[in-house]
Amino acid sequence: MEIRVLADADAVAREAAAIIPREARAAVADRGRFIIAVSGGRTPWQMLRLLADEEVPWKGVHVVQVDERVAPADDPDRNLTHLREKLLEHAPLPPEQIYAMPVDDRGLEFAVGRYALTLREIAGSPPVLDLVHLGLGADGHTASLVPGDAVLRVTDADVALTGYYQGRRRMTLTYPSLNRSRVVLWLVTGAEKSEMLSRLLAADESIPAGRVRQDHALVLADRTAAGRLGQDRAPNA
């Protein structure tokens, strides 16, 4: 796992928005499409807004969700709400190439299977995502793989439902789908993440994030999140 320590959250967002277009162009050149899975969070929304202004082969880009809260359409708790606001409203991305997790369906168990089928249709069977963007929680969670939830034990499905976490059930990609991805891009900002960042880099499997494969993984962290990593981790930019 590679880590780049940057000055602040703005620099992390800018660096991510520079990396993704390069990955997109390479994937479209090699395979005809670029399939990216995105998570939520303040820095990622900034990243997506910056990405919208970059030179990206948008016609070949397909965006799926890493996770989503079970909430009504257009609810501010929904990652999709911000994804549309920051990316779709500013980039020439075909709207049908954003694949929303169907969390507003009444039959959530059926909806999970339907989203898994969507992944297979666009990314093969089993689906292989080109780039997965992940965040890191202060409790060590990533995606909606949260400590103590039964979803951590799912090994036979690419998409699953969680129990309640911070007041909402969620739909999430599971370890099998995350660990097949070609690139994992972590965005980690804030001093409250510093302990978990150290544990992530140590591949500590006692936290959910530590069970995501680390080869082909890049961490972009700001200086405050990297505070426990020592003086040798000076900002790269």
Secondary structure, 3 states (H helix, E strand, C coil): CEEEEECCHHHHHHHHHHHHHHHHHHHHHHHCCEEEEECCCHHHHHHHHHHCCCCCCHHHEEEEECEEECCCCCCCCCHHHHHHHHHHCCCCCCHHHEECCCCCCCCHHHHHHHHHHHHHHHHCCCCCCCEEEECCCCCCCECCECCCCHHHHCCCCCEEECCCECCECEEEECHHHHHCCCEEEEEECCHHHHHHHHHHHCCCCCCHHHHCCCCCEEEEEECCCCCCCCCCCCCCC
